[in-house]
Amino acid sequence: MQHYTYSLHKISSNTSFGFSAADYSRFKFGDDKVSAQFGKALADGFIQDVLETKAIQQQLVVISSPYSFIPTATFAMKNYFVFQLNRWLAGNGLPVVQEAKVHRTITYKEDYGALDAEQRMSLISNDSFHIDANFLEGKVLLFLDDIKITGSHERMISKMIAEYKLQNEVHMLYFAELVNSSIHPNIENDLNYHEVKTIFDLDKIINSGQFAINTRLVKYILNYAHQDFCIFIEYQSKAFINQLYDMALGNSYHTMDNYSLNLNYIKNYLFTKNQNTLIQHGN
């Protein structure tokens, strides 16, 4: 098996990243416009630095970062990466990409970006990843993630590859990678929350017209202080509240005590609204 790593941006300073920290923060909370920018940029970089120097004739399979039911921010970026890469592949007479999913079995309440390397590995090592190995046979695998900080996710992917005895050529692709080991891993948290200081900062992202819900946003909302959470919900559309509730159920967040107060509020809010609507229509 051949294993390669590619990152578009190398982070060697805690003040200069090669990309906008504000954009990255909005991306992590569902700004689909930024997802498009990042996905296209990663595809262009990978094409220029890898594909144009080493022609890959086999079928490419793009695999976003592992998730259970709610997609990660990387999933939105992956969509635009695929669109951009397919244009180049089709233009060069090569097969367009296929896609696969890494299924994960555990979801957790902890904020991964705030942890150090040891804490990250301890947390994620309780998880297990699953993929359709038969579908991947004989293909080149492109595993996408938004950022590489300590490499714990990559080690879990490598563990999965070994468990499934995959012999594929593997490329680990990142929008950014921390290459300065003297910088604490919690720099990821600084990036994540650069533009989101409170729950009310989410309004401009959710209502921007280019929004893609993701795991981080759902967990952040459900774990927020209840009083402010209630105010925030009152100003959201019914469509968003329904989506938030359905996503939370899909990830089994209704079974987690930390989310129960806010999630039950959403449940009662939706039920009450529906009842009021029925009464207004004479039912």
C-alpha positions in Angstrom: 0.0 0.0 0.0 1.2 3.5 -0.9 0.3 6.3 1.5 0.6 10.0 0.7 -0.3 13.2 2.6 -1.1 16.5 0.9 -2.1 19.8 2.6 -2.8 23.0 0.8 -1.7 25.3 3.7 1.1 24.6 6.2 0.6 26.4 9.5 3.9 27.3 11.1 2.8 30.5 12.9 0.0 31.1 15.4 -0.8 34.5 13.8 -0.5 33.8 10.0 -2.1 30.8 8.4 -2.2 31.5 4.6 -5.9 31.7 4.7 -8.5 33.8 6.6 -9.2 32.8 10.1 -12.6 34.5 9.9 -13.5 32.5 6.8 -12.3 29.2 8.5 -14.5 29.9 11.5 -17.6 30.6 9.4 -16.8 27.4 7.4 -16.8 25.3 10.6 -20.2 26.6 11.4 -21.9 26.0 8.1 -21.0 28.9 5.7 -21.4 27.1 2.4 -20.0 30.0 0.5 -16.7 29.5 2.3 -17.0 25.7 1.9 -17.1 26.3 -1.9 -14.0 28.5 -1.8 -12.0 26.0 0.3 -13.1 22.9 -1.6 -12.2 24.4 -5.0 -8.9 25.7 -3.7 -8.0 22.3 -2.3 -8.9 20.6 -5.6 -6.9 23.1 -7.6 -3.8 22.6 -5.4 -4.1 18.8 -5.5 -4.4 18.9 -9.3 -1.4 21.2 -9.7 0.9 19.6 -7.1 0.0 16.0 -7.5 -2.2 15.0 -10.4 -0.4 17.0 -13.1 2.9 15.6 -12.0 1.8 12.0 -11.5 -1.0 10.8 -13.7 -3.4 8.5 -11.9 -5.2 6.2 -14.3 -7.3 4.2 -11.7 -10.7 5.1 -10.5 -10.5 7.8 -7.8 -12.8 7.5 -4.7 -13.3 10.6 -2.5 -14.0 10.0 1.1 -15.0 12.8 3.5 -14.1 12.8 7.2 -16.0 10.1 9.3 -19.5 10.9 10.5 -22.6 9.2 11.8 -25.8 11.0 10.6 -25.0 14.7 10.7 -22.3 15.6 8.1 -19.2 17.4 9.2 -18.0 20.8 7.8 -15.6 18.8 5.7 -18.5 17.1 3.9 -19.7 20.5 2.5 -16.1 21.3 1.4 -15.9 17.8 -0.1 -18.8 18.5 -2.4 -17.0 21.5 -4.1 -13.7 19.6 -4.1 -15.5 16.9 -6.2 -17.1 19.4 -8.5 -13.8 21.1 -9.3 -11.8 17.8 -9.6 -14.4 16.3 -11.9 -14.1 19.2 -14.3 -10.4 18.5 -14.6 -10.8 14.7 -14.9 -13.5 15.0 -17.5 -11.4 17.5 -19.4 -8.5 15.1 -19.5 -10.5 12.1 -20.5 -10.4 10.4 -17.1 -13.2 8.8 -15.1 -14.9 11.2 -12.7 -14.7 10.4 -9.0 -16.8 8.0 -7.0 -17.6 8.6 -3.4 -17.7 6.4 -0.2 -18.4 7.0 3.4 -16.6 6.2 6.6 -19.2 5.3 9.2 -18.4 6.1 12.8 -20.1 4.5 15.8 -19.6 7.0 18.6 -20.5 10.6 19.0 -19.2 12.7 21.9 -20.0 16.0 23.5 -16.4 17.2 24.0 -15.0 20.0 21.8 -12.3 18.2 19.9 -10.4 21.4 19.0 -9.8 22.3 22.6 -7.9 19.1 23.4 -4.2 18.3 23.3 -2.7 15.4 21.3 -3.0 12.9 24.1 -6.6 13.8 25.0 -7.6 13.7 21.3 -6.2 10.2 20.9 -7.8 9.0 24.1 -11.2 10.3 23.0 -11.1 9.1 19.4 -9.6 5.7 20.2 -13.0 4.7 21.7 -14.5 5.1 18.3 -14.5 2.7 15.4 -14.6 3.4 11.7 -16.3 1.2 9.0 -16.2 1.3 5.2 -17.3 -0.9 2.3 -13.9 -2.5 1.5 -15.3 -4.5 -1.5 -16.4 -1.3 -3.2 -12.9 0.2 -2.8 -10.9 -2.7 -4.3 -8.4 -1.6 -7.0 -9.2 2.2 -6.6 -7.2 5.2 -5.4 -8.6 6.6 -2.2 -8.6 10.3 -1.4 -9.5 10.9 2.3 -10.5 14.5 2.9 -10.4 16.5 6.1 -10.3 20.2 6.8 -7.3 20.4 9.1 -4.6 18.1 10.5 -3.4 19.1 13.9 -2.1 16.1 15.8 -2.8 13.4 13.3 -5.1 11.4 15.5 -7.8 11.2 12.9 -5.3 10.0 10.3 -4.0 7.3 12.7 -7.6 6.1 13.1 -8.1 6.0 9.3 -4.8 4.1 9.0 -6.0 1.7 11.7 -9.2 1.1 9.7 -7.2 0.6 6.5 -5.1 -2.1 8.3 -8.1 -3.8 9.8 -9.8 -4.1 6.4 -6.4 -5.1 4.8 -6.8 -2.5 2.1 -4.0 -2.5 -0.4 -5.1 0.7 -2.2 -3.0 3.8 -3.0 -4.1 6.2 -0.3 -3.9 10.0 -0.3 -4.8 12.0 2.9 -5.8 15.5 1.8 -6.2 18.5 4.1 -7.1 22.1 3.6 -4.5 23.0 6.3 -1.9 21.2 8.4 -0.1 22.3 11.6 3.6 21.8 10.9 5.0 23.6 13.9 5.0 21.2 16.9 5.7 24.1 19.3 2.2 25.5 18.7 -0.4 24.0 21.0 -3.1 21.9 19.3 -5.8 24.2 20.8 -4.9 26.7 18.0 -7.6 24.7 16.2 -10.1 26.0 18.7 -8.9 29.6 18.2 -9.6 29.1 14.5 -13.0 27.4 15.0 -14.3 30.2 17.2 -12.6 33.2 15.6 -16.0 34.6 14.3 -18.4 32.7 16.6 -18.1 34.1 20.1 -21.8 33.6 21.1 -24.8 31.7 19.8 -26.1 34.9 18.3 -23.1 35.1 15.9 -24.7 32.1 14.1 -27.6 34.2 12.8 -25.7 35.7 9.9 -24.4 32.2 8.9 -27.7 30.4 9.1 -29.6 33.1 7.3 -27.0 33.9 4.7 -28.8 31.9 2.0 -25.7 29.7 1.6 -25.8 27.4 4.7 -25.1 23.7 5.3 -25.9 22.3 8.7 -23.1 20.3 10.3 -22.2 18.5 13.5 -20.3 21.3 15.2 -23.1 23.8 14.8 -25.7 21.3 16.1 -23.6 20.4 19.2 -22.8 24.1 19.9 -26.5 25.1 19.8 -27.7 22.2 21.9 -25.0 22.6 24.5 -25.5 26.4 24.9 -26.8 28.1 28.1 -30.5 27.5 28.1 -31.7 31.1 28.5 -29.7 32.4 25.6 -30.6 29.3 23.6 -34.3 30.0 24.0 -33.9 33.5 22.8 -31.9 32.3 19.8 -34.5 29.7 18.9 -37.3 32.3 19.0 -35.7 34.2 16.0 -35.1 31.1 13.8 -37.3 29.9 11.0 -39.5 26.9 11.6 -37.7 25.1 8.8 -34.3 25.5 10.5 -35.7 24.4 13.9 -37.2 21.3 12.4 -33.9 20.5 10.6 -32.0 21.1 13.9 -34.3 18.7 15.7 -34.2 16.0 13.1 -30.4 16.2 12.8 -30.1 15.9 16.6 -32.3 12.8 16.6 -30.3 11.2 13.8 -27.1 11.5 15.8 -28.9 10.1 19.0 -28.4 13.4 20.8 -31.7 12.8 22.6 -29.9 10.1 24.6 -27.2 12.5 25.9 -27.9 14.3 29.2 -25.9 17.4 28.2 -28.3 18.2 25.3 -31.6 17.1 27.0 -32.8 20.5 28.3 -32.4 22.4 25.0 -33.5 19.5 22.9 -36.7 19.0 24.9 -37.3 22.7 24.5 -37.2 22.3 20.7 -39.5 19.3 20.9 -42.0 21.2 23.0 -41.6 24.3 20.9 -42.4 22.4 17.7 -45.3 20.6 19.2 -46.8 23.7 20.7 -46.4 25.6 17.4 -48.1 22.7 15.5 -50.9 22.6 18.0 -51.5 26.4 17.7 -51.6 26.1 13.9 -54.2 23.4 14.1 -56.3 25.4 16.5 -56.1 28.5 14.3 -57.4 26.4 11.3 -60.4 25.1 13.3 -59.0 21.6 13.9 
